[in-house]
Amino acid sequence: IDILWPASLLLIASSAWVGDRRRAGIETEGKPLLAVPAICAIVSIAILVYDHFTRLSVVAVALAAATLLAVIVRLATTFRENRRLYELTRFEATTDALTGLGNRRKLLTDLERALAASRPEPMLLMIFDLDGFKGYNDTFGHPAGDALLIRLGAKLAAVPGPTGVAYRLGGDEFCLIVPMADGNTELVIDRACEALRERGEGFNVGSSFGAVLLPEEASDAAGALHVADERLYAQKHSRRSSGTIDALLEALSLREPDLLPHLDSVGSLALET
């Protein structure tokens, strides 16, 4: 028997070399979660059924009823926790983590729901792409770029008020959906473009946009986004071409001052071609 004392010490020493499997992970699904409530409920039901045939003490019946009540309370608590987790998961799945605006998934859901109505309400869909943001990000750093996106997103969300919804589609792309019952389209476009503009020392950030009237110009979400994207990149391309031509015309005016009266016609012809 005395040999068990050193053997036990050796076992204690060897246990220090064994990994703790309980820290690898906790089982949170399947039967382990239901085992204790299920067993308690079965035992309580068995006691109440047995009491129907053979009279038991009042204490046993009261404890069985209390156990069933505890199981019900536990199930209600679990349901509430699951519902809260579901709401949190749904919020995170449809919200941009940086700006707090809706993301692309929420945009598609809202568009499909709005256009699926029997009589869709007239809406204005606008997609924006920031101009000059890459230079701002490279100059001031990514934290400053993220702060700029947050500020611009907040200003864009304030444009339509409670009637419209603003989204961030990713990167420096934003989107806006505004009901157009009053038909004041140009004012909304001007305010949205102004909201996505910020100037300062060494930077000038603006935006290009593509706008679509729904359901006049598109009857489904995919078609609406396609048309808006085409108009967005057409405007961005025209602005780049115009900027390049202006720079060339300025250089030409410095080199050949005699051609200055004809530069406007040359620029117009270049834009047309």
N, C-alpha and C positions, 0 to 999 in steps of 0.2 A: 504493500500500500504506500510506503514512503516514496517509492519511485514516481508516484503521481505528482508529487510536489515539484521536482525539477522538470517533469514532462509538461506540467501546466505552465511553468515559466517559459519553456521553449515555445509552447503554443502562443503565448502572449507576445513573445518576441517576433515570431514568424508572422503574426497577424499584421504587424507594421508594414510588411512587404506585400500585403494583399490589397488590391485596389477596391475601393468602396463602390460597388455596383449601383447602390441607391442614388449616387450623385450623377449617374449617367443620364438620367431622365426620369420624369414622373409620368406614369400612365394616367392620362386624363380622358380616355375614351373607352367605350366598351363596357364590359360587365363590372369592373371594379367600382365604378361610380354608383352603380345600381345595387350592388351586393347588400350593403347594410340596410338601406331603406326597404329593399324587397324582402329580406329575411325578417325584419321587424314587422312589416305588414303581414306577411304570411303567418308568423307566430301569433300576432294579435287576432287575425281572422280565425285561426284555428281555436284560440281560446274562446272567442265569442260563439263559434259554432258548437264547441264542446259544452259550453254553458247552456245551450239550448236543450241538450239531452240530459246532462248531469249538472245540477246546480252547483256553481262555484261561489267562492266568497265575493263579496262586493268589491274588495280591494283588487282582486284579479281582474274583474270585469272593468273596473275603473282604469287600471293600468293599461289594459288592452285598448280601451277607447282613447286614452291619452296618447298611446303610441301611434295609433292611426291618425290622430289629429296632428302629431308631430311630423309624420310622414307627409301629410297634406301641406303643412306649412313649409316643409323642406322642398317639396315639388314646386310650390308657388315661388319660393325664393330662387330656385334654379331657373324657373321660367323667366323671372324678372331679370336675372343676370344675363341669361342668353339673349333676351330682347335688347338689353343695353349694349351687349357686345355686337349684336346685329346692327343696331343703329350706328354704332361707332364705325364698324366696318363699311357700311354703306356710305357714311359721310366721307371717310378717307378714300373710298373708291371713286367718288365723284367730285372731289375737291382738290384743287391745286395746293400742294403743301406750302409753297412759298408765299403766294399772294392771298390765299383763302378764297379765290374765285372758283367758279366751276371749271372742270377740266373738259377735255374732248369727249369723254364718255357721257358726261352730263349734257353737253351740247347736243350730241346725237339723240339722246333720250328725249330732251325737251323739244327738239325739232320734230322728231317722229310723232310725239304726242300731240303737238300743236297742228301738224299737217294731217293727222289722221282724223281730225274732227270733221263732222258732216259739212259744216260751214267754217272753214279756217279763218281766223281773224287776220286782217292785213298786217303784215309785219315787215320790218326792215332788218335784214341780216347783213352785218358788216364784219369783214375779216381784216385785221391790221397786221402789218409787219413793220417793225421799227427800223428807221433809217438812222445810221450813225451809232447804233448801240454797240456794235463790235468794237469800233474805235474807242468808245467810252470805256468798255470793259477792259480793253488792252491797256488803256492809259491809267485808269484809276483802280483796277483790280476787280476780281470777282465779287468780293463783299459789297463794294460800292455799286457794282452792276445789279446785284440782287436787291439792294436798297432802292435803286432807281426803279426796278420792275415793280416793287411793292408800292411805291408812290404813284407810279403811272396807273397801276391796276386799281388803286383806290380812287383816283380821279376819274377813271373811265367808268367805274361802277356807279359813281354819283351822277353821271350824265343823264341816264333815263329815269332816275329816281326809283320808286317802288314798282313802276310798271314794266321795266325792262330788266335784263339779266346780262352781266358781263362774264366773260370766260377768259382763261388763259390756256391756249392750246399747246403750249410748250415753247421753250426757248424765248424768243422775243415776239411771238405771235399772240395776238389777242383777238377776241371776238365779242360782238355785241348784238343782242336781239332786242328790238324795241317795237311794241305795238304802234301801228301808224293809223289809228282811227281818225286823227285830225289831218293827216296827210302832210304834216310839216317835216318833210324829209330833209331838205337842205339845212335847216337849223340843227337837226340832230347830227347830221354828218359834220357840220362845222364845229359843233361843241365837242364831238368825239375826237376829231383830229386835234383840236386845241388841248384836250385833256391828255393826249399822248405826245405832247411837245414839251421839251424842257431845254433851256439854254443856260449856259454858264461860261465861266472862263475856260477856254480850251475845248469846249464841246457844244454841239448843237444836235439834239436828238429830235427827230420828227417821225412821221409814219406815212406809209403808203397803204391804200385800202382798196378793197373790192366790195361793192354793195349789191344786194339782190333784194328785190321786192317779192315777198311771198304772200299768197301762192300764185301771183301773176306770172312770174318768170321761172318758177320751179315748183313742182308738186310733191317732191320727196326730199329727204334730208341729203342723200348722196348727190342728187342733181343740184341742189342749192349750194352745197359746199364746192362743187366742181365749178359752177359758174362764178362764184365769188373768188375762188382761187385764180381763175383765168383773168378776171378783171384786175385783181391785185397785182399779179406779175406783169400784166400789160402796162399798168400805170408805173410800176417800178422800173420796167425796161425803158419806157418813154422818158422818165426822169433822168435815168443814167445817160441815155442818148442825148438829151437836151443839155445836160451838164457838160458832156464831152464836147459837143458842138460849140457851146458858149466859150469854153476854154480855148478851143482852136481859133474861134473868131477873135477873141481878145489878143491872142498871140499874133494873128495875122494883121490886126489893126495896128499893133506896135511896130510890126516890120514894114507894112505897106500903108502908111497913113492916107494915101490917095484913094484907097479902096473903101474908106470908112463909110461913104454914103451908100455903098452897095452891099454892105455886110448883112443888113436885115433881110434882103431878098435872098441872099446866099444861104442864110441860116434857115429860112422857111423852106427853101428847096431841099436842103439837106434833111430836114425833119420829115418831109413828105416821102423822100426816097428811103 
